Amino acid sequence: MVGMKLAEALALRADAARRAEQLRARIAASARYQEGEAPAEDAAALLTEAGEVFGELESLIRRINHTNAATRLETGGTLTDALARRDVLRLRHATITSAANAAAGDGHHGFRQLRSELKMIPALPVAALRVQADDLARQLREVDTLIQRTNWEADLLD
């Protein structure tokens, strides 16, 4: 893993995590078998293989975290800071979008069949929330682009 870029390590980490989950499922499926039958797979061998994958995964996670914390961005701060910003922007965007949708009555019909039916009134300014959501989406795209570019530029640290 010498000379590896951070983006490559992230792809390897995702692959190792998938392999670990697949091994977990295979181990569970092979951990018991009916008397007189052979198990589909050797659960003990699968556990050994899983241990190797977990070791690889731990090493990748440590190196990725170390690289994220040490990599400085042109905008100031570290890659870890940018990742935290992206996570919070995603949460804010989802919350503002959800609030705007709820206030707009998305999923509910806005008309009354009878004058005696109650009229629903938005408690939040829908148009302003939509503008705020658009701005958050723009910020999120910018931070995500910076993170992706940095992932391909930064060398993975030990």
Secondary structure, 3 states (H helix, E strand, C coil): CCCCEHHHHHHHHHHHHHHHHHHHHHHHHHCCCCCCCCCCCCHHHHHHHHHHHHHHHHHHHHHHHHHHHHCECCCCCEHHHHHHHHHHHHHHHHHHHHHHHHHHCCCCCCCCCCCCCCCCCCCCCHHHHHHHHHHHHHHHHHHHHHHHHHHHHCECCC
